[in-house]
Amino acid sequence: MTASPRTVRVELGDRSYDILIGPGLIASAATEIAKRLKGRRMAVITDNNVAPLYLDALMDGLASVGIEAVSAILPAGEKTKSFEHLIPVCETILGARIERNDAVIALGGGVIGDLTGFAAGIVRRGSRFIQIPTSLLAQVDSSVGGKTGINSPHGKNLIGVFHQPDLVLADTDVLDTLSPREFRAGYAEVAKYGLIDKPDFFEWLEKNWQAVFAGGDARIEAVAISCQAKADVVAADERENGQRALLNLGHTFGHALEAATAYDGTRLVHGEGVSIGMVLAHQFSSRMNLASPDVAKRVESHLKTVGLPTSMDEIPGTLPPAEVLMDAIAQDKKVKGGKLTFILTRGLGEAFVADDVPASEVLSFLKEKHPA
Amino acid sequence: MTASPRTVRVELGDRSYDILIGPGLIASAATEIAKRLKGRRMAVITDNNVAPLYLDALMDGLASVGIEAVSAILPAGEKTKSFEHLIPVCETILGARIERNDAVIALGGGVIGDLTGFAAGIVRRGSRFIQIPTSLLAQVDSSVGGKTGINSPHGKNLIGVFHQPDLVLADTDVLDTLSPREFRAGYAEVAKYGLIDKPDFFEWLEKNWQAVFAGGDARIEAVAISCQAKADVVAADERENGQRALLNLGHTFGHALEAATAYDGTRLVHGEGVSIGMVLAHQFSSRMNLASPDVAKRVESHLKTVGLPTSMDEIPGTLPPAEVLMDAIAQDKKVKGGKLTFILTRGLGEAFVADDVPASEVLSFLKEKHPA
C-alpha cells in the first residue's frame, strides 16, 4: 500500500475542491472518487496515448466500486482542442445519461483536461468534473483553476468557460512514462511559480531539479508547491480580473510563438513556448529598466540547464517576422482598449501586471531578438 | 419623441443589469448602449426574418454614436440552435476583435438570444452581451435570467452556459410585426407568471388580454410584470438549485411534446408546447388530488380563449405513444437519481416544485390523455 496522498485545497466557497497528489493515485482513483461523490454514472474522456496505459485500470476500478462508466478515446495532440472533437464528447456525455451527482472524468494531459472540462462545463449548463492529469504540465497548471477551452483559427484557448473540477487526482508515478521533453515542458510551469513570487522555491529548484526529474519526494514536493501556488492565486481572483494574470508570466510571448509555429508540437510545445516567453519577459523587463539584467541571465541559465529552449532561434524552422508575432500578441486575450498588458518583473520572484506597455517597445524588442 | 422606457433591474450582485421596456427602443438602442457601456466594437447577430426589418436601423444607430459594428445573419428557426451555427458565430465575434468592454448583441427572438448568448458566454470565456429581443417570448422569458444554449440530438437546450446579459432592450413596438400565432405563443409565458404565484395578475390577464394583444400601455405593463417576476425568481436562485425551477411550469410536458414533434415549428412552437404543458400540469395536479379540477378548467379556458392549444390532440400530425413521451421527459434536465421532478400546483397561482413524482403515475396520466 502507498502512503496517504498530499492534499491541496482550492478555496472557492461552495465550489472548493481538493487536489490529491501522490504515487499510485490512478489505482486508487475509484475509491477516492466514491468517497467524495454520490454519482453512480461517469463518462471518461481520454486520448489514444493515455488509454493503453491507464484506461483499463481506471474503468475496472470504477466498476469495482459500483460506478457505471462509458469512455471515449480521442486522438492525442493540440488539434483535438477543437469544435470537431468537442461535439462528439458532448454527445458521449449526454448519451451516458449523466445526472446531477454524476461526473465527467478527464484522463490525460492538458488537451484532454481543457476539452473535457469545457464539455463538462456546457453539458446541461455545467456537470460535475474530475481531473486525472497525466502530464506534469496538466498536474501543476491546467488542472488547477477551472480554465477550460478549445482553440479557434483566431488563436489558442479563445473559446471556453470557467468550470471548476470537483476533484483532481495527480498521480506522480505516471510522470515516469513521460518523454524527457514532455517532462521538461511541464517543468517550465513549475519554475514559473518561483519566478512569480517565490524566489526561495526557484532557488530550491536550482539545487534540486534533478531530484524532481528523478521522481520520489522531491517531485511530490514540487507538484504540491506548484498546485498550492496556483490555488492561492485562483482563490484570490477566480475570474482573472487582476492578480490571476500573473500566472500568464511568459505566456503572452509563448502563445505568440505557438501561433507562429501553427501549434505544431514537433517544433514547439506549450511549456517550451513558456520557457522562451519567460526569458523574453525577463529580458524585456531589463530593457525597460525594471529589473537587473542579471535576473534574466539567471532565469535563462537555469532553464537552459534543465534542457529547455530559452531563445526564439532554438525553434526549428522559420519564424514569421516580428510584425507577425506582434499581431498574434495583439489578438491574445490580455488586451484592453488597444493597450498591451504584460507580466513583467522587478527582480527574481517579483512579477507584476503591467497594463500600459507600449506596443512600439515590444515590437522593437522583438525585432532585436528576431531580426528578419 | 417617446416617453422614458420602464426599467426592471435584475439584481445579481456585480452581474446586475437593467431591462428597458417600452416603445421605440430599437431606434434609441445605440444611445442607450453608449450611455452604459464603454466598448466601441460590437458584433450583432440576427436572423433573416428580423434583419430586413431592424438591422439597418440598429447598425446606423451604432455607427452614429461611434460604435464600429459587424453583423451576421443566420437562418430563422429552432434548427439554428446547433453547433453548426454556433461555430461561425464564435468566429464572427472573434473576427470582430471584440475586447473586454465591447459587446455581442443579439437582435432577434429566443433562438437568436439563446445561441448568441451562448457564443458570448464562451468567446474569451465570457464576453459582454446585449439582448434586443424581438418576440414576446424572448422579451418575457429568455432575455431574463442568463440561460443560454443550443439543442442536442439528445434534447433541447442540453448544451449551454449561464451567462447574464449586460443590458436588455425590449421594444414593445416590434411585437406589432409578430404573427398572431407567435404573439400567442409568447403570451403563454406571460400567463405562466400568473400561474406560478400571481393569481391577481392571471385574473388581470383574463380581463385585459385583448388590450395586451392590441399594444399600448397594457402590453408594456404585461411585459414589465413578467420581466419583474422572472427577475425576482432569478435573483433569488440564479443557478436553478431550487425555486427557479418554478419557471419550468408547463415545460417538462412542453419540452417532451416539442421533442416528439422534432422541433417542427409548423406543428408546434415552444409557447404552444408550454400552453399544453401548463394545462397538463394543472390536470395532473388535480389527478394527484393536489388541486381542485376547477383550477385546471379555468387555466384551460383562458388559454383556449386567447387561441392557444390546450391539449395534445390539437397538435397536427401523429404523436408518438405515451411511452416515447415519457422517455423524452426522463431525458429532460430535471431528473435526480432517476426520480422525476415536476412543477405542480395546489391552486391558482400556487405552483411548487415536486421532486418525487412517481414515473408510473405520469405514464398512466399520459396514456389517459393520449391513448395510442
Interface residues (C-beta under 8 A of the other chain):
Chain A: F83 I87 C90 E91 L94 G95 R97 E99 R100 N101 F118 G121 I122 V123 R124 R125 G126 K147 G149 S152 P153 H154 G155 L158 I159 G160 V161 F162 R239 Q331 K333 V335 K336 G337 G338
Chain B: F83 I87 C90 E91 L94 G95 R97 E99 R100 N101 F118 G121 I122 V123 R124 R125 G126 K147 G149 S152 P153 H154 G155 L158 I159 G160 V161 F162 R239 Q331 K333 V335 K336 G337 G338
